Amino acid sequence: MAKKLPFELQVGETVLRNEFGVWIQGGLKNRIGQTYLTNQRLLFVTQNPFLASLFGLLGVLLDALTRRWLGKLILDLPLRNVSTFEHTVHAFNKKVILFHTSQGEIKLGVSTAYEEWEPVLKEAMKRK
């Protein structure tokens, strides 16, 4: 059985990458959630940060089980709006991707190394 996504896929759209991440907005505005890269869009779905902070690993697991009800799509960026992307760092986090878009810059901290994201991003950007 396929995993239910917290958003609807568009016609011809497929998920290329999905992993835990942080949308780095600065200060206390950073958002914890799931980063999705499709062949058409970059998406970010929030997690409930209070469950993780109050209940640790149990909270993360509860959040994963209830994400369908608690997760909220807060970034839905068509790849055609991304001009370039690059590897960057934020404080001690070395797994950060900086996206240059028509609306400004977006920093996403991801779980895996940039080197794993780069070829997938390049391929997706060719098809935009």
C-alpha positions as CSV (number, residue, x, y, z in Angstrom):
1,M,0.0,0.0,0.0
2,A,1.4,3.4,-1.0
3,K,2.1,5.9,1.7
4,K,-0.5,8.8,1.9
5,L,1.1,12.1,1.1
6,P,0.1,15.3,2.9
7,F,-0.5,17.0,-0.4
8,E,-2.0,16.1,-3.8
9,L,0.3,15.2,-6.6
10,Q,-0.3,17.0,-9.9
11,V,-0.7,15.2,-13.2
12,G,2.6,13.5,-14.1
13,E,4.2,14.4,-10.8
14,T,6.4,11.9,-8.8
15,V,8.2,12.3,-5.5
16,L,12.0,12.1,-6.1
17,R,13.1,12.7,-2.5
18,N,11.4,12.9,0.9
19,E,13.2,13.4,4.3
20,F,13.1,15.1,7.6
21,G,14.3,18.7,7.4
22,V,14.3,22.2,8.8
23,W,13.2,25.3,6.9
24,I,15.7,27.8,8.2
25,Q,14.0,31.2,8.4
26,G,16.2,32.6,11.2
27,G,15.8,33.1,14.9
28,L,12.8,31.3,16.4
29,K,11.0,31.1,13.0
30,N,12.7,27.9,11.9
31,R,10.2,25.2,11.1
32,I,10.7,21.4,11.6
33,G,9.0,19.0,9.1
34,Q,9.3,17.0,6.0
35,T,11.0,18.2,2.8
36,Y,9.6,16.8,-0.5
37,L,11.2,17.2,-3.9
38,T,9.1,16.2,-6.9
39,N,9.8,16.4,-10.6
40,Q,7.7,19.6,-10.5
41,R,7.9,21.2,-7.1
42,L,9.8,21.7,-3.8
43,L,7.4,21.2,-0.8
44,F,7.7,21.5,3.0
45,V,5.2,20.1,5.4
46,T,5.5,21.2,9.1
47,Q,5.6,18.8,12.0
48,N,4.2,19.6,15.4
49,P,7.4,20.8,17.3
50,F,5.7,20.5,20.7
51,L,5.3,16.8,20.5
52,A,9.0,16.3,19.8
53,S,10.1,18.7,22.5
54,L,7.7,17.4,25.2
55,F,7.9,13.7,24.5
56,G,11.3,13.2,22.7
57,L,11.4,10.1,20.5
58,L,7.9,9.1,21.5
59,G,6.7,12.6,20.4
60,V,8.4,12.2,17.0
61,L,6.8,8.8,16.6
62,L,3.4,10.1,17.6
63,D,3.9,13.0,15.2
64,A,4.8,10.6,12.4
65,L,1.6,8.6,13.0
66,T,-0.6,11.7,13.1
67,R,1.2,13.8,10.5
68,R,-1.8,13.5,8.2
69,W,-3.8,15.5,10.7
70,L,-1.1,17.8,12.1
71,G,1.1,18.4,9.1
72,K,0.6,21.6,7.2
73,L,1.9,22.4,3.8
74,I,3.7,25.7,4.2
75,L,6.0,25.7,1.1
76,D,4.8,24.8,-2.4
77,L,7.4,26.1,-4.8
78,P,7.2,25.2,-8.5
79,L,10.7,24.3,-9.7
80,R,10.3,26.8,-12.6
81,N,10.6,29.5,-9.9
82,V,14.0,28.3,-8.7
83,S,16.9,29.9,-10.6
84,T,19.8,28.1,-8.9
85,F,20.7,26.2,-5.7
86,E,23.9,25.7,-3.8
87,H,25.4,24.0,-0.8
88,T,25.7,26.2,2.3
89,V,26.0,26.0,6.1
90,H,24.0,27.4,8.9
91,A,25.7,27.5,12.3
92,F,26.9,24.0,12.9
93,N,24.6,22.4,10.3
94,K,26.5,21.5,7.2
95,K,23.6,19.9,5.4
96,V,21.9,23.0,4.1
97,I,20.7,23.8,0.6
98,L,20.2,27.4,-0.4
99,F,17.6,27.9,-3.2
100,H,17.6,31.1,-5.1
101,T,14.0,31.8,-6.2
102,S,12.0,34.6,-7.9
103,Q,10.6,35.4,-4.4
104,G,14.0,35.4,-2.6
105,E,16.2,32.8,-0.9
106,I,15.1,29.7,0.9
107,K,17.4,27.7,3.2
108,L,16.5,24.0,3.9
109,G,18.5,21.9,6.3
110,V,18.2,18.3,5.2
111,S,19.1,14.9,6.8
112,T,21.4,13.6,4.1
113,A,24.5,15.2,2.6
114,Y,24.2,17.8,-0.2
115,E,26.1,15.4,-2.5
116,E,23.1,13.1,-2.4
117,W,20.7,15.9,-3.2
118,E,22.7,17.6,-5.9
119,P,22.3,15.1,-8.8
120,V,18.6,14.7,-8.1
121,L,18.1,18.4,-8.0
122,K,20.0,18.9,-11.2
123,E,17.9,16.3,-13.0
124,A,14.7,17.8,-11.7
125,M,15.8,21.3,-12.7
126,K,16.5,20.2,-16.2
127,R,12.8,19.1,-16.6
128,K,11.2,22.2,-15.1
